[in-house]
Amino acid sequence: MASSFMRTLRSGFGRQNEGPNVNTNQQRTNGSPNPSPIAYSPSMPPQNSTAGASENSNTSPEVQPPPETPKYFFLEKYAKLGVKGNFMPLAAQPVNVDLAEWLAHQTVENYRIVSRIAEVIQEVDTNTKLPICNTESCPRMTAGRHTYTWLDNKKEPIPVSAPQYISLVQRWMNGKVHDPKAFPIDPPTVAGNASAFASGGLSTPSGERPLAVGPTNLQTPLSTLAGRDWLGKSAGFPETFLNDCRTCFRQIFRIYAHLYHSHWVDPFWHLSGNNNNQGWTDLNSCFVHFCTVAKLYGLLSDKDAEPMQPLIDVWIANGSIPADAARGACAIQQPSQ
């Protein structure tokens, strides 16, 4: 069954080596970095002290980020992707897959991708003998004018360095996606839930992807079982599932935002010198995939997206983020109780 296959895919998370095409083992050319692009510094959206607040992180107006570097990545010439076309075929829900299963798959997949691409800044620089993103270079978790703090056990916001913040996100998300209560892997055993799964099996020729995206459900009704209702109820997901997905996407976005605002030139631009423009174009490919999913299903608010909105607008304008995704064609709302 298609939904059972999605759970099999998720059960293998963390034990595979697939990832984006960025070569994390490639060293930058010491002493002769790729020449910097033409300086370009568009205006940033106004700071909002409440932007991005969530259960385990916050935006703090008291902690001032370091002076901003030119935002080359907001320029259309640097918005190109390492792949052709758009990511709608990878984002749209297949007809035989439960919506909650699909969102769980997308959450795990996008977290896996950002974790792999974050390895680029976690490698030790051959000059400084420190990771590229370290407590000295990034003493706060910032994305331009936005600074993110972490909530401690007392729900009080505390400032942390960028590498510590990313580590906390990864620890929290590893616990979340591997928690069978939050992201169940085994099919539900409650009587009557069998209808949550597609009938029949998967039949694909050898060598092809086991899930081929064909016609999709742009309007998937939520379950209508008796009593309290929520997304994924009939497939065994908890009532908190949608909020958990949104929190995961919010945290994934913040990692991407930090990668762009603090590390786009070093290391991603420098990585492109001897790698066919791979580096910043692969970063773009990973991020536009994430944005397509986030906007299509309404998993990221406009306020949360502010630090990267100029780049998102470029992709919407040139079709890299398709119109259906840009307008949130599949945006999800919990049913009324």
ABEGO torsion letter per residue (X at the ends): XAAAAAAAAAAABGABABBBABBAABBBBBGBBBBBBBBBBBBBBBBBAABGBBAABBBBAABBBBBBBBBAAABAAAABBABBEBAAAAABBBAABBAAAAAAAAAAAAAAAAAAAAAAAABBBAAAGBBABBAAABABBBBEABBBBBBBAAGBBBBBBAAAAAAAAAAAAAAAAABAAABBABBBABBGAAAABBBEBBBBBBGBBABBBBBBBABBBBBABBEBBBBGAAAGBBAAAAAAAAAAAAAAAAAAAAAAAAAAAOAAAAAAAAAGGBGAAAAAAAAAAAAAAAAAAGABBAAAAAAAAAAAAAAAAAGABBAAAAAGAABBBBBBX
